[in-house]
Amino acid sequence: MKSLDFFKLKEEVAGMENLNEKRLRLYEARANCQQDFLFTSEIYLRQIDSEIERLEKVNELSAPVSVSQDGIFSKSRNLKVTISIVFEILKMINKGKNVNDSTVLSSFISLISGFSYDYILNTIQKGFYLSEKHHGSMINEANDVLGRLGLPIQIDTNKQY
């Protein structure tokens, strides 16, 4: 009987550089396991699925850290604040959410922000409010930058995006 050792598989995947190669290897292991029902272990399949979910979450949450000279947004970035800024700028030129498809907007925001397309699309489709508690300092910094650029845009917490 063939031995199913998830930890050996996990070690093999950990040694790979490319995230897509890791996912492909895990899917391959899952498919091989399912092909031969004699060797199928429910625990092994759940472990593989769990590892795939973990890798996808890591990919979703990983975004390059933005550091500027004057310290603006140097602590962290926030997807919702980024989307709000882009929506407000697009609204100024009549290309906002009411004119464009969410998939196009998600592609554009992903291109300029580095956030995951799927994560952006999911956030846009759900809609969101910015809260003073969680987004207050970033909103203030964004409004300061937008003001220095001379743009008549204000990001606020009373608006649904």
C-alpha positions in Angstrom: 0.0 0.0 0.0 1.3 3.4 -1.0 2.1 5.7 1.9 0.5 9.2 2.0 2.8 11.5 4.0 1.5 15.0 3.9 4.5 16.4 5.8 6.8 15.1 3.0 4.6 16.8 0.4 4.6 20.0 2.4 8.4 19.9 2.7 8.6 19.4 -1.1 6.3 22.3 -1.7 8.1 24.6 0.8 11.3 24.1 -1.2 9.7 25.5 -4.4 10.1 29.2 -5.2 7.1 29.9 -7.4 3.7 30.1 -5.8 2.0 28.7 -8.9 4.4 25.7 -9.0 3.5 25.1 -5.3 -0.3 25.2 -6.1 0.2 23.0 -9.1 2.1 20.4 -7.1 -0.6 20.3 -4.4 -3.4 19.9 -7.0 -1.3 17.2 -8.7 -1.0 15.3 -5.4 -4.7 15.7 -4.8 -5.5 14.4 -8.2 -3.2 11.4 -7.9 -4.7 10.6 -4.5 -8.2 10.7 -5.9 -7.4 8.6 -8.9 -6.6 5.5 -6.9 -9.4 5.2 -4.4 -7.5 2.4 -2.6 -5.0 5.0 -1.4 -7.3 7.8 -0.7 -7.2 9.1 2.8 -9.7 11.7 3.8 -7.3 13.3 6.3 -4.6 13.6 3.6 -7.1 15.2 1.2 -8.2 17.7 3.9 -4.6 18.5 4.6 -3.9 19.2 1.0 -7.0 21.4 0.7 -6.0 23.3 3.8 -2.5 24.0 2.4 -4.0 25.2 -0.9 -6.3 27.5 1.0 -3.4 28.8 3.1 -1.3 29.5 0.0 -4.2 31.3 -1.7 -4.7 33.4 1.5 -1.0 34.3 1.6 -1.2 35.4 -2.0 -4.3 37.4 -1.4 -2.9 39.2 1.7 0.6 39.8 0.4 1.0 43.2 -1.1 4.2 45.3 -1.5 4.7 47.8 1.2 4.7 51.4 0.0 7.2 53.7 1.5 7.4 57.4 0.5 10.0 60.0 1.4 7.6 62.2 3.5 6.2 59.2 5.4 2.8 59.1 3.8 1.4 55.6 3.8 4.7 54.2 5.1 3.1 52.2 8.0 0.7 50.1 5.9 -1.7 50.2 3.0 -5.3 49.6 3.1 -7.3 48.2 0.1 -10.5 50.0 1.0 -8.8 53.4 1.2 -7.0 52.8 -2.1 -10.3 51.8 -3.8 -12.0 54.9 -2.4 -9.3 57.2 -3.8 -9.3 55.6 -7.2 -13.2 55.7 -7.3 -13.2 59.4 -6.4 -10.5 60.2 -9.1 -12.4 58.2 -11.7 -15.7 59.9 -10.7 -14.1 63.3 -11.5 -13.6 62.2 -15.1 -16.9 60.4 -15.4 -15.4 57.0 -15.5 -16.5 55.7 -12.1 -18.3 52.7 -10.8 -21.6 53.7 -12.5 -19.9 53.8 -15.9 -17.5 50.8 -15.8 -17.8 47.2 -15.0 -16.4 46.0 -11.6 -14.0 43.6 -13.4 -12.5 46.5 -15.4 -12.2 48.6 -12.2 -10.6 45.7 -10.3 -8.1 45.2 -13.1 -7.2 48.9 -13.1 -6.8 49.1 -9.3 -4.8 45.9 -9.2 -2.5 47.3 -11.9 -1.7 50.5 -10.0 -1.9 49.2 -6.4 -0.4 45.7 -6.5 -3.3 44.2 -4.6 -4.8 41.0 -5.8 -7.4 41.3 -8.6 -9.7 38.7 -6.9 -9.5 40.4 -3.5 -10.3 43.8 -5.1 -13.2 42.4 -7.1 -14.6 40.7 -4.1 -14.4 43.9 -2.0 -15.9 46.1 -4.8 -18.8 43.6 -5.3 -19.6 43.5 -1.6 -19.4 47.3 -1.2 -17.9 48.9 2.0 -17.8 51.9 4.3 -14.7 53.4 5.7 -14.7 53.7 9.5 -13.0 56.4 11.4 -11.7 53.9 13.9 -9.9 51.7 11.3 -9.2 54.1 8.5 -9.1 57.5 10.1 -5.4 58.2 9.9 -5.1 56.9 6.4 -8.1 59.0 5.3 -6.5 62.1 6.8 -3.2 61.4 5.1 -5.0 60.7 1.7 -7.0 63.9 2.0 -3.9 65.8 2.8 -2.1 64.5 -0.3 -5.2 65.0 -2.5 -5.4 68.6 -1.3 -1.7 69.2 -2.0 -2.3 67.9 -5.5 -5.1 70.5 -5.9 -7.7 67.8 -6.4 -11.2 68.7 -5.2 -11.6 65.2 -3.6 -12.4 64.3 0.0 -12.5 60.8 1.2 -14.9 60.4 4.1 -16.5 57.8 6.3 -20.1 58.5 5.6 -20.1 57.2 2.1 -20.7 53.7 0.7 -18.2 52.6 -1.9 
